[in-house]
Amino acid sequence: MAAKVAVIYYSATGNVYKLAQAIEEGAKEAGAEVRLRKVHELAPEEAIKSNQGWYDHALMTEDVPEAQLDDLEWADAYIFGTPTRFGNVSAQLKQFIDTAGGLWFQGKLADKVVGGFTSASNANGGQESTLLSMYNVFMHWGSIIVPNGYTDQSIFAAGGNPYGTSSTGTDEGPTEEELAVARYQGRRIAEKAQALVASRVA
Ligand SMILES: Cc1cc2nc3c(=O)[nH]c(=O)nc-3n(C[C@H](O)[C@H](O)[C@H](O)COP(=O)(O)O)c2cc1C
């Protein structure tokens, strides 16, 4: 049985979205069934329209389905992505996470394989603190956190972040090296989830 992986992200101007697509690609390469989902936007329309890049991206991703609590229940593994916002998780992703209290209470979020990814403008702009903030949640959920570590050469080439895929966001989007790590993370999480699923069947 294929592992089920939910890639759930927020992206205002597209950098995190591009990482999410590469993660989806990697997870599919590993044989997983993948749901790529954006979280609900919270910002007012005037704010979005005042930033051309934000507005263009919102229009471009109109057809990406919005994450639902059912996606969390469905998946064997989650990979969450967010832009770095003052060294932390975006309000939009956090808001979705905070709707998961009921599932958490029922024990339905435990024992899932989980990883995170992020993008920030600066090379040392808080990518690691953002991922660690996200991982605090996963510890409460009883997740099986699978960081990238230094388990693949691609990680060194992309700046060496062992906590999860990260990019230094520019107008050109993530670099090829960063996208390679994203694909690797997708494969890695899917493979670990697959091993877990197989162990439950056995
Ligand atoms: C409110 C706000 C806070 C931000 N905080 C940081 C930050 O702490 N460090 C940083 O390097 N970039 C910061 N940025 C920049 C974004 O993290 C960066 O542009 C990211 O690549 C955006 O991802 P997206 O294109 O997927 O929306 C911030 C941007 C906004 C709008």
PDBQT file of the ligand as one rigid body, heavy atoms in Angstrom, charges set to zero:
ROOT
HETATM    1  C1  LIG A 301       5.815  40.102   7.598  1.00  0.00    +0.000 C 
HETATM    2  C2  LIG A 301       7.029  39.489   6.986  1.00  0.00    +0.000 A 
HETATM    3  C3  LIG A 301       8.046  39.044   7.806  1.00  0.00    +0.000 A 
HETATM    4  C4  LIG A 301       9.220  38.493   7.266  1.00  0.00    +0.000 A 
HETATM    5  N1  LIG A 301      10.213  38.068   8.106  1.00  0.00    +0.000 NA
HETATM    6  C5  LIG A 301      11.386  37.633   7.589  1.00  0.00    +0.000 A 
HETATM    7  C6  LIG A 301      12.457  37.248   8.444  1.00  0.00    +0.000 A 
HETATM    8  O1  LIG A 301      12.347  37.185   9.656  1.00  0.00    +0.000 OA
HETATM    9  N2  LIG A 301      13.623  36.896   7.850  1.00  0.00    +0.000 N 
HETATM   10  C7  LIG A 301      13.804  36.927   6.499  1.00  0.00    +0.000 A 
HETATM   11  O2  LIG A 301      14.905  36.656   6.026  1.00  0.00    +0.000 OA
HETATM   12  N3  LIG A 301      12.770  37.209   5.664  1.00  0.00    +0.000 NA
HETATM   13  C8  LIG A 301      11.576  37.560   6.173  1.00  0.00    +0.000 A 
HETATM   14  N4  LIG A 301      10.527  37.869   5.343  1.00  0.00    +0.000 N 
HETATM   15  C9  LIG A 301      10.633  37.554   3.907  1.00  0.00    +0.000 C 
HETATM   16  C10 LIG A 301       9.980  36.215   3.519  1.00  0.00    +0.000 C 
HETATM   17  O3  LIG A 301      10.269  35.196   4.455  1.00  0.00    +0.000 OA
HETATM   18  C11 LIG A 301      10.527  35.767   2.154  1.00  0.00    +0.000 C 
HETATM   19  O4  LIG A 301      10.248  36.753   1.203  1.00  0.00    +0.000 OA
HETATM   20  C12 LIG A 301       9.973  34.420   1.711  1.00  0.00    +0.000 C 
HETATM   21  O5  LIG A 301      10.781  33.930   0.654  1.00  0.00    +0.000 OA
HETATM   22  C13 LIG A 301       8.533  34.526   1.228  1.00  0.00    +0.000 C 
HETATM   23  O6  LIG A 301       8.051  33.268   0.837  1.00  0.00    +0.000 OA
HETATM   24  P1  LIG A 301       6.828  33.174  -0.198  1.00  0.00    +0.000 P 
HETATM   25  O7  LIG A 301       7.356  33.742  -1.509  1.00  0.00    +0.000 OA
HETATM   26  O8  LIG A 301       6.517  31.729  -0.309  1.00  0.00    +0.000 OA
HETATM   27  O9  LIG A 301       5.714  33.967   0.352  1.00  0.00    +0.000 OA
HETATM   28  C14 LIG A 301       9.358  38.381   5.858  1.00  0.00    +0.000 A 
HETATM   29  C15 LIG A 301       8.298  38.816   5.031  1.00  0.00    +0.000 A 
HETATM   30  C16 LIG A 301       7.157  39.361   5.582  1.00  0.00    +0.000 A 
HETATM   31  C17 LIG A 301       6.047  39.823   4.680  1.00  0.00    +0.000 C 
ENDROOT
TORSDOF 0
